[in-house]
Amino acid sequence: MVNKLLSVEDILRYSRKKPSRKIDMDAILPFLILPILLLIATISRATTIIVMVAIAMGTSYVLSRPRQKNRSPFFYSWTLSSGLYLFLVFEIGVLGLLEVTQLENFIFLMLFISTGYFFYKMKTVGDFELTAGSSKGKEYSPVLTADSCYCRICQIEVNDMFFHSIWWDCCVLKLNYGYFLAGQFLAFATLLFGTNLGLTSVCQPFILYGSILLPENCDDVYYEFNLALCFVSCVYGVGYLIVILIVLLKQLIIYIPIYSEPQWRKLVNVFNV
């Protein structure tokens, strides 16, 4: 039996041939940056305002840039990290204050799971349509309709495209627009319900009507780390809530009429017959 010994050069040559996986830092950075920003915001009211304004200015800058420059998984990872950290703060921090009932937590969990389901379906359909087109080659050109549009971020021509969502890293088409819309409505409901429960747990609440509470005095939240973290997370959630409200208003004015037009035409034709 002959034993073959590998030289140092053979080992180095073999290691160079092995494929190496590159870590995409754009996809990892949001999971590191967001908790650091939230921790900094717990220092005082002034730092909370500075951090939230900085996040808002960063979002405005991204939205004002040319669309083709926003080809990065950073924004999609930011969406995922925001949902993950807000969920963990609510389930660990807010529930630890023993101010939220089991029924309220169950409603929050159902809203959160439903939101994740519809956004998952939206992205699955969007990614499938993109893969189906790009897998046929760089010169692939589908049978275009009057509603065809070239996505400058995906760099492919698609039919029935409404817009490209950089925060979900996929095109929103006629096929997945219903999932997108349902996900946005449920995300709004989840954030509204969760942030209200969080703020009324860490702040002094007042009764608005019946069993509906609203926060009134939050001056004492910065004296305890857990209260401060829950508070700044809820403030961040309120900022997200405002963004989703703007998105929903835009859908109501621009895209919902376009999406519902074929259904209205069918309904009108039925009555005309």
RARAKA-V558057 format. One record per residue. N is the residue number from 1. RES is the residue in one letter. PHI is phi as a letter, one per 40 degrees, with the letter a starting at -180 (999 if undefined). PSI is psi as a letter, one per 30 degrees, with the letter a starting at -180 (none if undefined). OMEGA is omega as a letter, one per 40 degrees, with the letter a starting at -180 (999 if undefined). Layout:
n=(N	N)
res=(RES	RES)
phi=(PHI	PHI)
psi=(PSI	PSI)
omega=(OMEGA	OMEGA)
//
This chain:
n=(1	2	3	4	5	6	7	8	9	10	11	12	13	14	15	16	17	18	19	20	21	22	23	24	25	26	27	28	29	30	31	32	33	34	35	36	37	38	39	40	41	42	43	44	45	46	47	48	49	50	51	52	53	54	55	56	57	58	59	60	61	62	63	64	65	66	67	68	69	70	71	72	73	74	75	76	77	78	79	80	81	82	83	84	85	86	87	88	89	90	91	92	93	94	95	96	97	98	99	100	101	102	103	104	105	106	107	108	109	110	111	112	113	114	115	116	117	118	119	120	121	122	123	124	125	126	127	128	129	130	131	132	133	134	135	136	137	138	139	140	141	142	143	144	145	146	147	148	149	150	151	152	153	154	155	156	157	158	159	160	161	162	163	164	165	166	167	168	169	170	171	172	173	174	175	176	177	178	179	180	181	182	183	184	185	186	187	188	189	190	191	192	193	194	195	196	197	198	199	200	201	202	203	204	205	206	207	208	209	210	211	212	213	214	215	216	217	218	219	220	221	222	223	224	225	226	227	228	229	230	231	232	233	234	235	236	237	238	239	240	241	242	243	244	245	246	247	248	249	250	251	252	253	254	255	256	257	258	259	260	261	262	263	264	265	266	267	268	269	270	271	272	273)
res=(M	V	N	K	L	L	S	V	E	D	I	L	R	Y	S	R	K	K	P	S	R	K	I	D	M	D	A	I	L	P	F	L	I	L	P	I	L	L	L	I	A	T	I	S	R	A	T	T	I	I	V	M	V	A	I	A	M	G	T	S	Y	V	L	S	R	P	R	Q	K	N	R	S	P	F	F	Y	S	W	T	L	S	S	G	L	Y	L	F	L	V	F	E	I	G	V	L	G	L	L	E	V	T	Q	L	E	N	F	I	F	L	M	L	F	I	S	T	G	Y	F	F	Y	K	M	K	T	V	G	D	F	E	L	T	A	G	S	S	K	G	K	E	Y	S	P	V	L	T	A	D	S	C	Y	C	R	I	C	Q	I	E	V	N	D	M	F	F	H	S	I	W	W	D	C	C	V	L	K	L	N	Y	G	Y	F	L	A	G	Q	F	L	A	F	A	T	L	L	F	G	T	N	L	G	L	T	S	V	C	Q	P	F	I	L	Y	G	S	I	L	L	P	E	N	C	D	D	V	Y	Y	E	F	N	L	A	L	C	F	V	S	C	V	Y	G	V	G	Y	L	I	V	I	L	I	V	L	L	K	Q	L	I	I	Y	I	P	I	Y	S	E	P	Q	W	R	K	L	V	N	V	F	N	V)
phi=(999	b	c	b	c	c	c	c	c	c	c	c	c	c	c	c	c	c	c	b	c	c	c	c	c	c	c	c	d	d	c	b	c	c	c	c	c	c	c	c	c	c	c	a	c	c	c	c	c	c	c	c	c	c	c	c	c	c	c	c	c	c	c	c	c	d	d	c	c	c	c	a	c	d	c	c	c	c	c	c	c	c	c	c	c	c	c	c	c	c	c	c	c	c	c	c	c	g	b	b	c	c	c	c	c	c	c	c	c	c	c	c	c	c	c	c	c	c	c	c	c	c	c	c	c	c	c	c	c	c	c	c	c	c	c	c	h	c	c	c	b	c	c	c	b	c	c	c	a	c	c	c	c	c	f	a	c	b	c	f	c	c	a	b	c	c	c	b	f	a	c	c	b	c	c	b	c	c	c	c	c	c	c	c	c	c	c	c	c	c	c	c	c	c	c	c	c	c	c	c	c	c	b	c	c	b	c	c	a	g	b	c	b	b	c	b	b	b	c	c	c	c	c	b	c	c	c	c	c	c	c	c	c	c	c	c	c	c	c	c	c	c	c	c	c	c	c	c	c	c	c	c	c	b	c	c	d	c	c	c	d	c	c	c	c	c	c	c	c	c	c	c	c)
psi=(k	k	k	k	k	k	l	e	e	e	e	e	e	e	e	f	f	k	k	k	k	k	k	j	f	e	f	e	e	e	f	e	e	e	e	e	e	e	e	e	f	f	e	l	e	e	e	e	e	e	e	e	e	e	e	e	e	e	e	e	e	e	f	f	l	k	e	f	f	g	i	k	f	e	e	e	e	e	e	e	e	e	e	e	e	e	e	e	e	e	e	e	e	e	f	f	f	h	f	k	l	e	e	e	e	e	e	e	e	e	e	e	e	e	e	e	e	e	e	e	e	e	e	e	e	e	e	e	e	e	e	e	e	f	f	g	l	f	g	k	j	l	j	l	a	f	g	l	k	k	j	f	e	f	h	l	k	l	l	h	k	e	l	k	j	f	f	f	h	l	k	j	l	e	e	g	e	e	e	e	e	e	e	e	e	e	e	e	e	e	e	e	e	e	e	e	e	e	e	f	e	f	l	j	l	l	j	e	k	c	g	k	l	k	k	e	j	g	f	g	f	f	f	k	e	e	e	e	e	e	e	e	e	e	e	e	e	e	e	e	e	e	e	e	e	e	e	e	e	e	e	e	e	e	e	e	e	e	e	f	e	e	e	e	e	e	e	e	e	e	e	e	none)
omega=(a	i	i	i	i	i	i	a	i	i	i	i	i	a	i	a	a	a	i	i	i	i	i	a	i	a	a	a	a	i	i	a	a	i	i	i	i	i	i	a	a	a	a	i	i	i	i	i	a	a	a	i	i	i	i	i	i	i	i	i	a	a	a	a	i	a	a	i	a	i	a	i	a	a	i	i	i	i	a	a	i	i	a	a	i	i	a	i	i	a	a	a	a	i	i	i	i	i	a	a	i	i	i	i	i	i	i	a	i	i	a	i	i	i	i	a	a	i	i	i	i	a	i	i	i	i	i	i	i	i	i	i	a	a	a	i	a	a	a	i	a	i	a	i	i	a	a	a	i	i	a	i	i	a	i	i	a	i	i	i	i	i	i	i	i	a	i	i	i	i	i	a	i	a	a	a	i	i	i	a	i	i	i	i	a	i	i	i	a	i	i	a	a	a	i	i	a	a	i	i	a	a	i	a	i	a	i	i	i	i	a	a	i	i	a	a	a	a	a	a	a	i	i	a	a	i	a	i	i	a	a	i	i	i	i	i	i	i	i	i	i	i	i	i	i	i	a	i	i	i	a	a	a	a	i	i	i	a	a	a	i	i	i	i	i	a	i	i	i	i	i	i	999)
//
